[in-house]
């Protein structure tokens, strides 16, 4: 492991606490006490855990992903190990820097909450199964009717190249964003391959299909904005969309199309 600490008032926290690990280096081990979390600046990190005497890779993280946050929040022993899959640069965040980061970077805070929320749901499911009670279905809110779509219609988003397209869910929501190994969320419209500059948030926006038609709504914590025909959407306020409308999420433009089979 090679640690690089850059000092000087002209550098931000990410420069001051930038650390380089070589491929194969262990960043931290399961069971260790830790006081820092990490954000990947470049390269790839593996999170792994020993289960039944064997190592199991839980997730693979890349630029913008974070790990080790439980030790910052609760001074809790590491529940898994982290290893540099390639040469990597990470930002080391202690509790003081973490407080500053949460105040200045909404998306990191929101993703962290989603990670904890997912863990809580998984724990609840395991508890229900252990008690012999499992939710087989989710009740519809009263007054909400299922949406009936024309079976001969196809709903899709078409990329700027005219060749890339994503089909939308005919009922319910369609999530737009990039795959997030931190929270385990994979969007319905995964823009990871298109968005080489990572301008879209992991959970950027969703298209709602209901009795009112199709509407686009921006998710909480988005950094680079969401637009319909050039007009920026306020966070959380759905905007109606129709055939031919141009949607922009971050730097990625997509055209909403309704076509006949």
Secondary structure, DSSP 4 states (H G I P E B T S, - for coil): -EE----STTS-HHHHTEEEE-TT-EEE-TT-----EEEEEES-EEEEEEETTEEEEEEEE-TT-EE-HHHHHH-PPPSSEEEESSSEEEEEE-HHHHHHHHHH-HHHHHHHHHHHHHHHHHHHHHHHHHTT-----PPPPTTPPPP---TTEEEEEEETTSS-EEEPPSSEEEEEE--BTTTTB--SEE-TTT-TT--S-SEEEEEEEETTEEEEEEPTT-SS-EEETTEEPPTT--EE--TTPEEEETTEEEEEEEEE-
